[in-house]
Amino acid sequence: MESQSLEPLVDYIVKWLVDEPDAIEISSETEADRVLIQLQVDEGDMGRIIGREGRLATNLRTLLSVAGHARAQETSLEIR
């Protein structure tokens, strides 16, 4: 499976969390067995994505790590 299959997962989850789902931009960069997913949201939704004490962002990264592990890929998430 390709890394791009992780983008719809991020999109699905994030759309339920933000007030401006049309402002979501997701891109990914693949390098060997490593995938960097870049998530950009509306500035007003940044707190919703990060969550209290960064818990939501941490949980989203953990979920991506599990999904990446199933594809034998190391994943990381950058939130902008």
MOPAC internal coordinates of N, CA, C and O (Angstrom, degrees):
PM7 1SCF
backbone

  N    0.0000 0     0.00 0     0.00 0    0    0    0
  C    1.4464 1     0.00 0     0.00 0    1    0    0
  C    1.5210 1   109.86 1     0.00 0    2    1    0
  O    1.2310 1   120.25 1   -29.73 1    3    2    1
  N    1.2922 1   117.12 1   150.27 1    3    2    1
  C    1.4472 1   121.93 1  -177.77 1    5    3    2
  C    1.5218 1   110.90 1   -91.71 1    6    5    3
  O    1.2310 1   121.06 1   -19.38 1    7    6    5
  N    1.3276 1   115.58 1   160.62 1    7    6    5
  C    1.4586 1   121.34 1   179.01 1    9    7    6
  C    1.5235 1   111.27 1   -63.38 1   10    9    7
  O    1.2310 1   120.48 1   150.81 1   11   10    9
  N    1.3226 1   116.69 1   -29.19 1   11   10    9
  C    1.4536 1   120.39 1  -177.55 1   13   11   10
  C    1.5245 1   111.25 1   -61.55 1   14   13   11
  O    1.2310 1   120.23 1   159.31 1   15   14   13
  N    1.3114 1   117.16 1   -20.69 1   15   14   13
  C    1.4529 1   118.92 1   178.78 1   17   15   14
  C    1.5336 1   111.73 1   -70.28 1   18   17   15
  O    1.2310 1   120.11 1   167.30 1   19   18   17
  N    1.3303 1   117.40 1   -12.70 1   19   18   17
  C    1.4618 1   120.70 1   176.05 1   21   19   18
  C    1.5216 1   111.92 1   -82.47 1   22   21   19
  O    1.2310 1   120.04 1   154.73 1   23   22   21
  N    1.3205 1   117.53 1   -25.27 1   23   22   21
  C    1.4576 1   120.85 1   179.82 1   25   23   22
  C    1.5406 1   112.61 1   -59.97 1   26   25   23
  O    1.2310 1   119.18 1   134.52 1   27   26   25
  N    1.3320 1   119.17 1   -45.48 1   27   26   25
  C    1.4696 1   118.13 1   177.85 1   29   27   26
  C    1.5272 1   112.83 1   -62.59 1   30   29   27
  O    1.2310 1   119.75 1   148.43 1   31   30   29
  N    1.3163 1   118.08 1   -31.57 1   31   30   29
  C    1.4613 1   121.29 1   176.93 1   33   31   30
  C    1.5239 1   110.13 1   -63.87 1   34   33   31
  O    1.2310 1   120.46 1   132.49 1   35   34   33
  N    1.3231 1   116.73 1   -47.51 1   35   34   33
  C    1.4652 1   120.96 1   178.41 1   37   35   34
  C    1.5219 1   110.22 1   -62.75 1   38   37   35
  O    1.2310 1   120.25 1   135.38 1   39   38   37
  N    1.3140 1   117.13 1   -44.62 1   39   38   37
  C    1.4567 1   122.02 1   179.72 1   41   39   38
  C    1.5310 1   111.23 1   -58.89 1   42   41   39
  O    1.2310 1   120.44 1   134.14 1   43   42   41
  N    1.3093 1   116.76 1   -45.86 1   43   42   41
  C    1.4679 1   121.55 1  -179.15 1   45   43   42
  C    1.5278 1   111.54 1   -60.44 1   46   45   43
  O    1.2310 1   120.75 1   133.90 1   47   46   45
  N    1.3144 1   116.17 1   -46.10 1   47   46   45
  C    1.4650 1   120.41 1  -177.70 1   49   47   46
  C    1.5178 1   110.96 1   -68.50 1   50   49   47
  O    1.2310 1   120.54 1   132.40 1   51   50   49
  N    1.3205 1   116.58 1   -47.60 1   51   50   49
  C    1.4603 1   121.07 1  -174.51 1   53   51   50
  C    1.5277 1   111.79 1   -66.67 1   54   53   51
  O    1.2310 1   120.02 1   144.27 1   55   54   53
  N    1.3274 1   117.56 1   -35.73 1   55   54   53
  C    1.4711 1   119.90 1  -179.87 1   57   55   54
  C    1.5274 1   112.06 1   -60.17 1   58   57   55
  O    1.2310 1   119.98 1   150.89 1   59   58   57
  N    1.3150 1   117.64 1   -29.11 1   59   58   57
  C    1.4585 1   121.12 1   179.21 1   61   59   58
  C    1.5293 1   112.10 1   -78.33 1   62   61   59
  O    1.2310 1   120.18 1   165.55 1   63   62   61
  N    1.3170 1   117.26 1   -14.45 1   63   62   61
  C    1.4592 1   120.84 1  -173.85 1   65   63   62
  C    1.5256 1   114.56 1  -101.59 1   66   65   63
  O    1.2310 1   120.18 1   158.38 1   67   66   65
  N    1.3163 1   117.26 1   -21.62 1   67   66   65
  C    1.4657 1   120.28 1  -172.19 1   69   67   66
  C    1.5237 1   112.47 1  -102.91 1   70   69   67
  O    1.2310 1   121.26 1   -18.36 1   71   70   69
  N    1.3279 1   115.19 1   161.64 1   71   70   69
  C    1.4633 1   121.27 1   175.74 1   73   71   70
  C    1.5308 1   111.25 1   -87.10 1   74   73   71
  O    1.2310 1   120.31 1   155.12 1   75   74   73
  N    1.3358 1   117.01 1   -24.88 1   75   74   73
  C    1.4632 1   122.49 1  -177.91 1   77   75   74
  C    1.5344 1   110.41 1  -117.96 1   78   77   75
  O    1.2310 1   119.74 1  -105.42 1   79   78   77
  N    1.3367 1   118.11 1    74.58 1   79   78   77
  C    1.4653 1   119.51 1  -177.32 1   81   79   78
  C    1.5239 1   114.00 1   -65.29 1   82   81   79
  O    1.2310 1   119.94 1   157.60 1   83   82   81
  N    1.3378 1   117.72 1   -22.40 1   83   82   81
  C    1.4651 1   119.98 1   179.16 1   85   83   82
  C    1.5260 1   112.37 1   -73.15 1   86   85   83
  O    1.2310 1   120.13 1   164.18 1   87   86   85
  N    1.3249 1   117.36 1   -15.82 1   87   86   85
  C    1.4642 1   121.57 1  -178.84 1   89   87   86
  C    1.5330 1   112.64 1   -88.65 1   90   89   87
  O    1.2310 1   120.03 1   178.24 1   91   90   89
  N    1.3161 1   117.55 1    -1.76 1   91   90   89
  C    1.4615 1   121.15 1  -178.32 1   93   91   90
  C    1.5231 1   109.84 1   -72.49 1   94   93   91
  O    1.2310 1   121.08 1   -48.51 1   95   94   93
  N    1.3286 1   115.55 1   131.49 1   95   94   93
  C    1.4590 1   121.65 1   173.61 1   97   95   94
  C    1.5239 1   107.49 1  -129.42 1   98   97   95
  O    1.2310 1   121.03 1   -52.60 1   99   98   97
  N    1.3262 1   115.64 1   127.40 1   99   98   97
  C    1.4607 1   120.95 1  -179.23 1  101   99   98
  C    1.5172 1   108.46 1  -127.11 1  102  101   99
  O    1.2310 1   121.32 1   -48.20 1  103  102  101
  N    1.3189 1   115.09 1   131.80 1  103  102  101
  C    1.4588 1   120.19 1   175.15 1  105  103  102
  C    1.5233 1   107.65 1  -138.99 1  106  105  103
  O    1.2310 1   121.13 1   -17.26 1  107  106  105
  N    1.3137 1   115.45 1   162.74 1  107  106  105
  C    1.4588 1   118.63 1   178.96 1  109  107  106
  C    1.5185 1   110.19 1  -141.62 1  110  109  107
  O    1.2310 1   121.74 1   -30.38 1  111  110  109
  N    1.3116 1   114.28 1   149.62 1  111  110  109
  C    1.4543 1   122.12 1   175.98 1  113  111  110
  C    1.5225 1   107.05 1  -123.12 1  114  113  111
  O    1.2310 1   120.86 1   -50.37 1  115  114  113
  N    1.3193 1   115.96 1   129.63 1  115  114  113
  C    1.4558 1   120.94 1  -179.54 1  117  115  114
  C    1.5157 1   109.76 1  -112.40 1  118  117  115
  O    1.2310 1   121.45 1   -46.96 1  119  118  117
  N    1.3122 1   114.83 1   133.04 1  119  118  117
  C    1.4581 1   121.08 1   178.23 1  121  119  118
  C    1.5268 1   107.04 1  -138.58 1  122  121  119
  O    1.2310 1   120.61 1   -74.04 1  123  122  121
  N    1.3215 1   116.44 1   105.96 1  123  122  121
  C    1.4776 1   122.76 1  -176.28 1  125  123  122
  C    1.5274 1   109.33 1    56.28 1  126  125  123
  O    1.2310 1   119.53 1    63.98 1  127  126  125
  N    1.3131 1   118.50 1  -116.02 1  127  126  125
  C    1.4675 1   121.02 1  -178.98 1  129  127  126
  C    1.5268 1   111.47 1  -105.02 1  130  129  127
  O    1.2310 1   120.88 1  -154.08 1  131  130  129
  N    1.3257 1   115.92 1    25.92 1  131  130  129
  C    1.4580 1   121.34 1  -178.98 1  133  131  130
  C    1.5201 1   110.18 1  -122.17 1  134  133  131
  O    1.2310 1   120.57 1   -43.72 1  135  134  133
  N    1.3310 1   116.52 1   136.28 1  135  134  133
  C    1.4651 1   121.86 1  -178.50 1  137  135  134
  C    1.5250 1   109.18 1  -126.62 1  138  137  135
  O    1.2310 1   120.86 1   -51.86 1  139  138  137
  N    1.3264 1   115.97 1   128.14 1  139  138  137
  C    1.4529 1   121.99 1   173.81 1  141  139  138
  C    1.5142 1   107.38 1  -108.87 1  142  141  139
  O    1.2310 1   120.48 1   -60.72 1  143  142  141
  N    1.3158 1   116.69 1   119.28 1  143  142  141
  C    1.4622 1   121.58 1   177.97 1  145  143  142
  C    1.5173 1   107.11 1  -104.54 1  146  145  143
  O    1.2310 1   121.05 1   -54.00 1  147  146  145
  N    1.3307 1   115.59 1   126.00 1  147  146  145
  C    1.4548 1   122.04 1  -179.60 1  149  147  146
  C    1.5272 1   108.59 1  -107.89 1  150  149  147
  O    1.2310 1   121.43 1   -55.69 1  151  150  149
  N    1.3106 1   114.87 1   124.31 1  151  150  149
  C    1.4554 1   121.97 1  -178.31 1  153  151  150
  C    1.5177 1   108.77 1  -116.07 1  154  153  151
  O    1.2310 1   120.92 1   -54.15 1  155  154  153
  N    1.3182 1   115.84 1   125.85 1  155  154  153
  C    1.4574 1   120.77 1   176.36 1  157  155  154
  C    1.5203 1   107.68 1  -121.62 1  158  157  155
  O    1.2310 1   121.03 1   -51.05 1  159  158  157
  N    1.3351 1   115.63 1   128.95 1  159  158  157
  C    1.4638 1   121.51 1   179.17 1  161  159  158
  C    1.5187 1   108.82 1  -126.90 1  162  161  159
  O    1.2310 1   120.99 1   -11.86 1  163  162  161
  N    1.3213 1   115.71 1   168.14 1  163  162  161
  C    1.4541 1   122.00 1   175.63 1  165  163  162
  C    1.5320 1   108.27 1   -59.08 1  166  165  163
  O    1.2310 1   120.99 1   -36.76 1  167  166  165
  N    1.3283 1   115.70 1   143.24 1  167  166  165
  C    1.4668 1   120.32 1  -178.08 1  169  167  166
  C    1.5315 1   112.27 1   -55.72 1  170  169  167
  O    1.2310 1   120.47 1   144.68 1  171  170  169
  N    1.3198 1   116.70 1   -35.32 1  171  170  169
  C    1.4602 1   120.55 1   179.08 1  173  171  170
  C    1.5195 1   113.89 1   -69.47 1  174  173  171
  O    1.2310 1   120.10 1   160.66 1  175  174  173
  N    1.3186 1   117.42 1   -19.34 1  175  174  173
  C    1.4640 1   122.05 1   179.98 1  177  175  174
  C    1.5277 1   113.31 1   -96.42 1  178  177  175
  O    1.2310 1   120.39 1   177.14 1  179  178  177
  N    1.3168 1   116.86 1    -2.86 1  179  178  177
  C    1.4568 1   120.22 1  -176.25 1  181  179  178
  C    1.5350 1   111.66 1   -57.67 1  182  181  179
  O    1.2310 1   120.09 1   136.66 1  183  182  181
  N    1.3048 1   117.44 1   -43.34 1  183  182  181
  C    1.4634 1   121.02 1   179.43 1  185  183  182
  C    1.5187 1   112.61 1   -63.89 1  186  185  183
  O    1.2310 1   120.28 1   145.97 1  187  186  185
  N    1.3166 1   117.07 1   -34.03 1  187  186  185
  C    1.4602 1   120.88 1   178.71 1  189  187  186
  C    1.5240 1   111.08 1   -67.45 1  190  189  187
  O    1.2310 1   120.24 1   144.30 1  191  190  189
  N    1.3177 1   117.15 1   -35.70 1  191  190  189
  C    1.4597 1   121.57 1  -178.62 1  193  191  190
  C    1.5250 1   110.92 1   -76.86 1  194  193  191
  O    1.2310 1   120.46 1   141.82 1  195  194  193
  N    1.3130 1   116.72 1   -38.18 1  195  194  193
  C    1.4595 1   119.98 1  -178.96 1  197  195  194
  C    1.5282 1   110.51 1   -75.94 1  198  197  195
  O    1.2310 1   120.40 1   138.26 1  199  198  197
  N    1.3160 1   116.83 1   -41.74 1  199  198  197
  C    1.4592 1   120.46 1   178.90 1  201  199  198
  C    1.5180 1   112.27 1    79.66 1  202  201  199
  O    1.2310 1   121.38 1    -5.97 1  203  202  201
  N    1.3145 1   114.96 1   174.03 1  203  202  201
  C    1.4664 1   120.09 1   179.06 1  205  203  202
  C    1.5142 1   109.99 1   -65.38 1  206  205  203
  O    1.2310 1   121.80 1   -52.43 1  207  206  205
  N    1.3239 1   114.16 1   127.57 1  207  206  205
  C    1.4673 1   122.00 1   179.41 1  209  207  206
  C    1.5305 1   112.42 1    54.34 1  210  209  207
  O    1.2310 1   120.47 1  -155.93 1  211  210  209
  N    1.3310 1   116.70 1    24.07 1  211  210  209
  C    1.4642 1   120.78 1   177.04 1  213  211  210
  C    1.5119 1   114.85 1    76.88 1  214  213  211
  O    1.2310 1   120.27 1  -167.52 1  215  214  213
  N    1.3094 1   117.09 1    12.48 1  215  214  213
  C    1.4681 1   120.62 1  -175.43 1  217  215  214
  C    1.5219 1   113.09 1   -64.03 1  218  217  215
  O    1.2310 1   120.39 1   137.10 1  219  218  217
  N    1.3259 1   116.87 1   -42.90 1  219  218  217
  C    1.4620 1   119.37 1  -178.07 1  221  219  218
  C    1.5223 1   111.19 1   -66.10 1  222  221  219
  O    1.2310 1   120.49 1   137.43 1  223  222  221
  N    1.3377 1   116.67 1   -42.57 1  223  222  221
  C    1.4649 1   120.28 1   177.76 1  225  223  222
  C    1.5305 1   110.16 1   -62.69 1  226  225  223
  O    1.2310 1   120.31 1   139.32 1  227  226  225
  N    1.3147 1   117.01 1   -40.68 1  227  226  225
  C    1.4692 1   121.06 1   178.23 1  229  227  226
  C    1.5221 1   110.78 1   -62.93 1  230  229  227
  O    1.2310 1   120.44 1   136.80 1  231  230  229
  N    1.3170 1   116.77 1   -43.20 1  231  230  229
  C    1.4668 1   120.38 1   179.69 1  233  231  230
  C    1.5250 1   111.62 1   -66.40 1  234  233  231
  O    1.2310 1   120.25 1   142.06 1  235  234  233
  N    1.3131 1   117.13 1   -37.94 1  235  234  233
  C    1.4591 1   120.72 1   177.26 1  237  235  234
  C    1.5260 1   110.08 1   -65.04 1  238  237  235
  O    1.2310 1   120.23 1   138.80 1  239  238  237
  N    1.3189 1   117.17 1   -41.20 1  239  238  237
  C    1.4720 1   120.56 1   176.98 1  241  239  238
  C    1.5302 1   111.11 1   -64.24 1  242  241  239
  O    1.2310 1   120.39 1   141.21 1  243  242  241
  N    1.3250 1   116.85 1   -38.79 1  243  242  241
  C    1.4627 1   120.52 1   178.03 1  245  243  242
  C    1.5205 1   110.82 1   -63.96 1  246  245  243
  O    1.2310 1   120.28 1   136.37 1  247  246  245
  N    1.3141 1   117.07 1   -43.63 1  247  246  245
  C    1.4615 1   121.47 1   178.27 1  249  247  246
  C    1.5253 1   110.62 1   -61.14 1  250  249  247
  O    1.2310 1   120.24 1   137.26 1  251  250  249
  N    1.3150 1   117.14 1   -42.74 1  251  250  249
  C    1.4680 1   120.60 1   177.76 1  253  251  250
  C    1.5260 1   111.40 1   -66.08 1  254  253  251
  O    1.2310 1   120.80 1   144.49 1  255  254  253
  N    1.3077 1   116.07 1   -35.51 1  255  254  253
  C    1.4608 1   119.76 1   177.75 1  257  255  254
  C    1.5263 1   111.05 1   -63.62 1  258  257  255
  O    1.2310 1   120.45 1   137.86 1  259  258  257
  N    1.3102 1   116.75 1   -42.14 1  259  258  257
  C    1.4597 1   121.14 1   177.92 1  261  259  258
  C    1.5251 1   110.49 1   -65.26 1  262  261  259
  O    1.2310 1   120.45 1   135.32 1  263  262  261
  N    1.3293 1   116.75 1   -44.68 1  263  262  261
  C    1.4636 1   120.40 1   178.61 1  265  263  262
  C    1.5223 1   110.90 1   -63.90 1  266  265  263
  O    1.2310 1   120.45 1   141.10 1  267  266  265
  N    1.3199 1   116.75 1   -38.90 1  267  266  265
  C    1.4594 1   120.55 1   177.81 1  269  267  266
  C    1.5123 1   112.22 1   -68.16 1  270  269  267
  O    1.2310 1   120.79 1   141.85 1  271  270  269
  N    1.3261 1   116.09 1   -38.15 1  271  270  269
  C    1.4662 1   120.38 1   178.42 1  273  271  270
  C    1.5275 1   110.50 1   -61.09 1  274  273  271
  O    1.2310 1   120.17 1   142.48 1  275  274  273
  N    1.3107 1   117.29 1   -37.52 1  275  274  273
  C    1.4652 1   121.32 1   178.02 1  277  275  274
  C    1.5275 1   111.29 1   -64.97 1  278  277  275
  O    1.2310 1   120.64 1   157.93 1  279  278  277
  N    1.3474 1   116.38 1   -22.07 1  279  278  277
  C    1.4646 1   121.60 1   179.21 1  281  279  278
  C    1.5262 1   111.89 1  -105.14 1  282  281  279
  O    1.2310 1   120.66 1  -170.04 1  283  282  281
  N    1.3314 1   116.33 1     9.96 1  283  282  281
  C    1.4725 1   122.98 1  -178.41 1  285  283  282
  C    1.5294 1   110.96 1    58.35 1  286  285  283
  O    1.2310 1   120.90 1  -137.22 1  287  286  285
  N    1.3357 1   115.89 1    42.78 1  287  286  285
  C    1.4604 1   121.85 1   179.63 1  289  287  286
  C    1.5217 1   109.13 1  -130.58 1  290  289  287
  O    1.2310 1   121.32 1   -36.58 1  291  290  289
  N    1.3042 1   115.09 1   143.42 1  291  290  289
  C    1.4519 1   120.66 1   172.23 1  293  291  290
  C    1.5254 1   106.79 1   -88.46 1  294  293  291
  O    1.2310 1   120.20 1   -47.88 1  295  294  293
  N    1.3119 1   117.23 1   132.12 1  295  294  293
  C    1.4591 1   120.00 1  -176.96 1  297  295  294
  C    1.5211 1   110.75 1  -119.92 1  298  297  295
  O    1.2310 1   121.28 1   -28.26 1  299  298  297
  N    1.3194 1   115.15 1   151.74 1  299  298  297
  C    1.4659 1   120.92 1   171.85 1  301  299  298
  C    1.5230 1   107.29 1  -144.00 1  302  301  299
  O    1.2310 1   121.31 1   -27.90 1  303  302  301
  N    1.3200 1   115.10 1   152.10 1  303  302  301
  C    1.4616 1   121.89 1  -177.62 1  305  303  302
  C    1.5072 1   109.39 1  -122.41 1  306  305  303
  O    1.2310 1   120.98 1   -51.66 1  307  306  305
  N    1.3120 1   115.73 1   128.34 1  307  306  305
  C    1.4635 1   122.39 1   175.80 1  309  307  306
  C    1.5167 1   107.05 1  -113.53 1  310  309  307
  O    1.2310 1   120.35 1   -55.63 1  311  310  309
  N    1.3207 1   116.94 1   124.37 1  311  310  309
  C    1.4576 1   121.72 1  -179.30 1  313  311  310
  C    1.5305 1   107.81 1  -107.10 1  314  313  311
  O    1.2310 1   121.56 1   -55.22 1  315  314  313
  N    1.3305 1   114.62 1   124.78 1  315  314  313
  C    1.4730 1   120.25 1   179.96 1  317  315  314
  C    1.4964 1   109.72 1  -123.63 1  318  317  315
  O    1.2310 1   120.10 1   180.00 1  319  318  317

